[in-house]
């Protein structure tokens, strides 16, 4: 995963614009050890999929673009 190459510090806050079904959010949580990830997505269907897929308390999904 490309996040491994970045040698990121633990704990930063992330914003993912256009998070879709949460696939990248899931990778961020696994590989980057963020303090939090806020994913935004205009599609309610994709948001529901992301919310159903990811149960990590550091992840929040909001409607928006």
N, C-alpha and C positions, 0 to 999 in steps of 0.2 A: 504494500500500500504506500502511496506517495507520502502520506503523513509521517511515516517512519523516517524518511530522508530529512525531514525538517528539524529534528532534534528539538522539539518544542518543550518549553517548561510546563510543569504540571500546574493546573489551576486557572488558566485564563478563561474568560467568558467568550463564547463563540456565538455568532449569528449566521444562520444559513438561510439565505434568501432563495426561495423556490425549492424547498426541501423535499417536495414530492412525497414518496412513500416512506421516507426516513432512512434510506439505505446509506447515504453519506453520514447522516447523523449517527447512525449505529457505528460506523467506522471511526468517526471522531471520538465517540465515547470509548471505544475499545483501544484505539491507538494513541490518542492525544491526551488522555486524562484531564479533560477540561473541568473547570469549576461548574460551568453550566453551558448548555447549548439551547438557543432559542431558534426554532425553525419556523419560517413563515411560508405560507403556501396559499394561493387563491382558490384552489380546488378543495372543496369540503370532502369529496370522496378520498382524495389523497391524504388529507389531514386525518381522516378517520382511520385509514390504513396505517399511517405513521403512529398514531396514538395506540392502536391495537398491537402494533409490532414492538414498540419500545416502552418499557416499564421502568426505566431508570429515572430516579427522582431529579437528576440533573438536566433532563430534557423536558422542554416545554414547546408545544406547537400552537401557533396562532395563525388566524386567517389574515392574509395580506399578501402584497406583492412588492 
